[in-house]
Each structure stands twice: as structure tokens, then as C-alpha cells.
Amino acid sequence: MATIITKEQQEKEKMVTLVSSDSEKFVVEQKVAEKSHVIKMVMNCCGIESPIPVRRVKGDILKSILEYCEKHSKGEAQEVMEKWDKEYMDKAEKDLVFFHDLMLASHFLHIQELVDLIAVTFAGMLKMKSPEEIRQKFNINNDLTKEQEEHIMTTFGWAFQPI
Amino acid sequence: MKRKEQQSALRRRKKAKTDSDEQNDEDRISKLPDELRSYILSKLPTADAMKTSLLSTRWKHTWTSVTNLEFDFGQFPKFKGRNSAFTKFVNQAIITHDGLDIQRFHLQLYAYRSKLPYARFWISFAVRHFVQELELCIPKIALDKLPDLLFTCESLRLLKLDLSGNVLKLPTSVTLINLQTLHLESMSFRDDNVVWELISSCPKLENLTLNNCSMYGMKILNICSSELQNLSLLNCQTFSSCEVNISAPKLKTFRYHCSLVRKLSLEHVCTLTKADIDLHGSLYFVKRDKELSNRAIRILKELDNVRTLTLSARCTEYLSTAIDLLGSFSCNLRTVKHLDVAFWSHKSYIKVLSSLLKCCPTVETLSVGIDMTFTGYSDVPLKNVKTTIPKCLLHKLKTVKLRNLVGVNKLDLVKFLVKNAEVLEKIITVSKEGVVKERTVEWIKSRAQSLVNSNRKTT
């Protein structure tokens, strides 16, 4: 977890301050922030002395992302990480708005591992579901014309038969 | 006044509620950038990705820009005209694909029971789109020969090839300059050169697995690779006269789950840290043939740099018969720090274990398991192995894990360990049901003492 610590410690552990779009401050170790390719580039060119603004990401999302980065910078055993990732995703996917923002933010910050994890979870939500079920889950409005729909149905009819 | 305030507060709350409802009702997934939506669909089999085309106009073409194409005939719905519908679908997916590079292409035709010349076109399509990971299962009946250009694909980093028993035929020119991982499964090699030629055409090869391959056509299997780090030879069928020569200076892990061959040599291997050995084949001959017993021991002698060693129950059975037949057993496993051995339920296993431990004087963690799956010979009497528990000094052993050990088996081993291991700290037991218990050596000793005391009292 991102915690605020004293200035002496900050110098000792090479800490960096990140500021979310709603001005929430997070002080994390440099190696944690480095998990984001974008932040890494910013740190490389501007140093870690002054706080780095992450303008497109809100505090609650940034907090969750840093939690992920911190866990993934420890180099723990693969099975431990897989279990942790699953629990992290189970928690995140409960709130679709949050989950959606999490994906956008990790994409924006260029944390490929996390984008990948979220994409797999998203894909899991789409699998084995009929188009109608997916539309309901994500509030998708079907704006296809009758002709378009019929065209798809005749080309790939086999795919839409009930199992 | 108060009432007015309350009312306005209520109104505010109501408004807040409808705001958040609206937020929840919004179709957010469709508003994700195209790039992310096709990335999500790339995590699905292509048939599932295609189904999203029926969601809305925004989704209609998203599936055509996936970077992962995955076609599994076994997962395709079963109905009359299935074969042609599958072919048509793959063709359509390939024709409508937006032309971007393909990261992964997976084609599983195991259950396809007729000719499929299109497969050649599909594979070529993937190669022309700079595929990096190619996973193919192509039975002979569908396609007898893979397209030549597959073997000169520059973009390829991973190749998993399953030929369902068909013979691997290589074109005259093979160069896979970026290939790092190669899996060859369920195929047969007609001569000695095929594997050697393929491996020597992959200068960056780091991971090689041969699984369920028939090597009856081969006298020598030569694996020479300068970058190879992980090698697995699994369930391959060989003649016992076959020879396996491995020369890989960067080899780190080695798994050998095949039958005993005439000679297995690991040359120029000095970085090997992990080895996992399981020997296949009948034990019948081993019991009668000193040469075969010697072969089993020779394999261990090749592993003189290993830090983590895993031996299967069948492997230790080979060793115990070898020990029995040869009277003694010695090899140098001085670098082994972690030893994981399994035994068949066997009264004399402890003697075999102690012979083995004598060869591994610096072992720090030991894991012993009883493999209950075997139902063949039970309890082969070991004539020549001494019946008393021998002394075996273990100066470094700190942790022991016992899997599936019960009753006398467990008691004997615990006694043996407490007696011989000077710095042993704890013993962890894992039952068949997966219940884990951890005990310190002090606890075991005091428990044993109290048992002795109570026994005295009763007598």
C-alpha cells in the first residue's frame, strides 16, 4: 500500500511523489513507480525530486494501480502472484465503472502486465454469453439495422445457436 | 424552516442517486478506444470474438482487428456440415482481417478427419503477417506436408507443432533466426538428422521440448545448441540402443521422462541447476541385467552440477534394483541442495533413500513422497541391501517434507532423520488429503520421550 512517510526516509529509499487528477498525493518507492513505462520515462528525464502529476488518473484508481505495482515489484513466486492477481481482479471487476477506468488508466500509464490481466478478465466476461446477455451486462444499445443483423446471422448462424 | 432544509437535502440526495445511476447505465465498454477493445477480443478464441459483431455497429468490425487468431476445430459446435462451416469461418476471418501483424496464430485440427488443403493457405497467411507465436496441431489426413515458408519465418519466436503421429519433413532450407521456444509433439522422426538440422537452424533457441515423439527411426539424438536453457524430453519412444547426446553450455533445467537409452551424455553443461528424472519402461529386464542397472546410475553421474534434483518413484525403483544387483552405489551429487524423491510403497525404501543421501552430503531441503498410483510389483525384496538403518551424516539438512507417508514408513523415516541429521529444524507432513502439519525437531523429540515414558508406566 502506498503510505506517506517522512522526508528522511524518502531520501533513503528513493521515493517519488505522484499526484492524481483530484490532487491526492502518493509517495511510493521508485521501483514501484517504474512499473509504469510512462512514469519511468518522466522520472528518467525530470528526476524524482518534484512531484509527478498523473493528470488523467483519479485518486482511487491510482491507489489501486500502485497497490498492483507494489506487489509486482517484490519478485515473489509465480503461484503467489497468480493467486494475488486473481483476488485483485475479483475485487476490481465487481464495479464495472471502476474496472473500466482501471483499464484506461493502466493503458494510459503503459503498464502492459496489468492491461493484459484486465483484458483477460474482460474477455472472461464476454465468453460463453449470448449477444443479448452481453448487451444487458454492459448496457450496450443495439443499433444494428435488421439487414445488418440478418447478414451476420446468415453468415455465421452456427455461432449463435443455443448450446 | 427546518422542514424546508430537510426537503432540499432529500432532493439533493435523490439527484445524486440518479446521477450515479446514469453513470452505471452508461455503455462504457463500447467507448473504450478501438485498440483496447480489439485487445480484449484478442484474448478470446476467434469464434467467440466474432460473436461480438452482433452487439452493435461499434462492435461489428472490432473482431477483424484482433492480433490473436485461435481456431480450434474440437471446440467448434457439432452439427451437420460442421467441416465446411469451420473452413468457411476460418477463410472469412482471414479475408476480413484488417491486415495488421498477427501476434499469435493457433490452429487445432486434431479432430478434423478429412483433407484440408486450405490449412496450407492459413499457415502461409500467418507467416506473411509476421506471426510471432504459432501453435499448430495438424494431423496427416488434413495436411501431409507443412508449407516450406513456415521454416524460414523470421518473425517467429515460439513454435508449437503437433503432427498427431505424422513424420516431420523439413524443406531443404531451414532458418528460424528468432525462434526462442520450440515444442515438438506427437510426431515421428525418420532419421538422425531431422532434429539436429532443425535445432541447428535456430540460433536463439532457449527452450526445447520433445513430447510424445517417436524416435524409432533414430540411432543418435544430438542436441547441440549454444543458447539452450531449458530442455525437456518427455514420453518419447526410443529403442534402448539409442544414444542421446546433449551439448548445451547454457543449460539450466533438464527434464528427462523417457525410457533408459544406451547412453545419455550431457557435454559442456556447466550451468545446469535443475534436473527432473523419470525413467519409463519395464523393470523386468533391469532386475536381470547389470548393464541396464548401470545405465540408470550413469544418468545420475551426468548431473554433477545440479542444485535441485527430482527423482520419480519409477526412477528410484530403477536405482534400488540397480543397488540391489550391484551391491553398492556411488555417484557424486555434492552440489545438490534440494532433493525431491518419490518411492512406491516399499518396505526397503529407507535404505535406498539413505544410499542416495550418502551421495548428496550437502542437501538442505529434502522432500520424500510415496507414490500410491503404482499397482504392479509390490515389495520386491532387496536381497543385497543391508537391513539395518545405515548411518548417513547430513550436516546441512534443515527442512524435510513428507508427502503421503503413513504408519511404519513415516515412523522409520522420522527416526532415521532425527538420528542422522545434525541441524534438522523442522519436518513438514502433507497427507494424501492435502492437510499440512509442521513440527519442530524439539517437539518430535519431546513427544518421543513422553511416549517412551508412558510405555514404561503401562508395562
Interface residues (C-beta under 8 A of the other chain):
Chain A: L96 V97 H100 M103 L104 H107 V115 A119 V120 F122 A123 L126 K127 M128 P131 I134 R135 F138 N139 I140 N141 N142 D143 L144 Q148 E149 I152 M153 T155 F156 W158 A159 F160 Q161 I163
Chain B: Q23 N24 D25 E26 D27 R28 I29 S30 L32 P33 L36 Y39 I40 L41 S42 K43 L44 A47 D48 M50 K51 T52 S53 L54 L55 S56 T57 W59 K60 P77 F79 R82 A85 F89 Q92
